């Protein structure tokens, strides 16, 4: 028995899972679900932004609460991210100001909480995904702002799944209540005065200890022969079940492995597993974003900021991998696709093994997700491949904006980069801090 089958799964009917393929569909479905909510709405995301799309979603939540005072509405976002401005902007109370003003205006039952994963945002953030509306779970890696919801012309592409499984929805809500909302380390951030980290420091430490032992309640599930679904939590290094699941998916691949990741920077254990799979003759497909599709990319014509070097650093890591795996690319066992669509960005994550086992997750398959952030994932086992046509249609939609790489020469190298990037990456390599940087990205 493989690792994940030790954990029971919830039975799932094929018609109860829907795969959306673009940000506008996701946007429309989210608003539709909020408007139709009868009993509960639980939203967990890295952030809900103070922009047009964020305000639209927040207003929809307050309006739903006002129309139905018995409706339970809880929103959880990262504590630190909610109380700062965007990178490069002046210091401010960030999105929390919007939350406070909206609550004052509507006087509804909407509650917004801040989850402080670490003392500083650099060392870990709330990266749990999943919106529960009644018995539906809308699962995506997307947060809530203009580009994720494609409020204007630009979009940030993600993956979007709507799952109708009440036991799975219950397990998400139970986890949120038991470990997060009930904790003194998770304060309301829609009420003034806004909490400071020092006010909750001791409670936050206790919360982190508890989360390292936490898990989703699957006690009402059972071992299933057919299509089934189960949730996994990942936090910390030693007891991280999501990391263990991901490694197991790699290591138990019989024929084909498909990986979606926005950034190419695999943790060392996964990189070793990838190389081993290729040596064994297995087929591996990696779909990754072009450096220009990274949300930190800065056009060379614009003023340079150090954060703008990150997409180039990811590309150097990808090029090194392509060089080391040239023979597997030539044989066709390794296919690496680079996604690019104008000025839009790429944020897809997930794993498909042998066309029958699929992990939906916000996990970036990088060292930061592996050891710092708190992550979750939904594993779907589909032995009869009932939902495979939907996932294949999703994949073909994604590949429409991809090019297949034939080797390391198909992407730029350090010598091609703008001078400020070249200088910064060169300095980092000379003083050997690039190794440290890669652990945090």
Secondary structure as GFF3:
##gff-version 3
##sequence-region A 1 441
A	DSSP	three_ten_helix	3	6	.	.	.	ID=ss1
A	DSSP	beta_strand	10	11	.	.	.	ID=ss2
A	DSSP	three_ten_helix	14	16	.	.	.	ID=ss3
A	DSSP	beta_strand	17	20	.	.	.	ID=ss4
A	DSSP	alpha_helix	23	36	.	.	.	ID=ss5
A	DSSP	beta_strand	40	44	.	.	.	ID=ss6
A	DSSP	alpha_helix	52	67	.	.	.	ID=ss7
A	DSSP	beta_strand	72	78	.	.	.	ID=ss8
A	DSSP	three_ten_helix	81	83	.	.	.	ID=ss9
A	DSSP	alpha_helix	96	106	.	.	.	ID=ss10
A	DSSP	beta_strand	111	115	.	.	.	ID=ss11
A	DSSP	three_ten_helix	121	123	.	.	.	ID=ss12
A	DSSP	beta_strand	126	127	.	.	.	ID=ss13
A	DSSP	beta_strand	131	133	.	.	.	ID=ss14
A	DSSP	beta_strand	136	140	.	.	.	ID=ss15
A	DSSP	beta_strand	156	157	.	.	.	ID=ss16
A	DSSP	beta_strand	160	164	.	.	.	ID=ss17
A	DSSP	alpha_helix	166	175	.	.	.	ID=ss18
A	DSSP	pi_helix	176	181	.	.	.	ID=ss19
A	DSSP	alpha_helix	197	211	.	.	.	ID=ss20
A	DSSP	beta_strand	228	234	.	.	.	ID=ss21
A	DSSP	alpha_helix	241	251	.	.	.	ID=ss22
A	DSSP	beta_strand	256	261	.	.	.	ID=ss23
A	DSSP	alpha_helix	268	279	.	.	.	ID=ss24
A	DSSP	beta_strand	283	289	.	.	.	ID=ss25
A	DSSP	three_ten_helix	291	293	.	.	.	ID=ss26
A	DSSP	three_ten_helix	306	309	.	.	.	ID=ss27
A	DSSP	alpha_helix	310	324	.	.	.	ID=ss28
A	DSSP	alpha_helix	326	331	.	.	.	ID=ss29
A	DSSP	beta_strand	334	339	.	.	.	ID=ss30
A	DSSP	beta_strand	345	346	.	.	.	ID=ss31
A	DSSP	beta_strand	350	353	.	.	.	ID=ss32
A	DSSP	beta_strand	357	361	.	.	.	ID=ss33
A	DSSP	alpha_helix	367	371	.	.	.	ID=ss34
A	DSSP	beta_strand	374	381	.	.	.	ID=ss35
A	DSSP	alpha_helix	388	399	.	.	.	ID=ss36
A	DSSP	beta_strand	402	404	.	.	.	ID=ss37
A	DSSP	three_ten_helix	408	410	.	.	.	ID=ss38
A	DSSP	three_ten_helix	414	416	.	.	.	ID=ss39
A	DSSP	alpha_helix	419	430	.	.	.	ID=ss40
A	DSSP	alpha_helix	434	438	.	.	.	ID=ss41
###
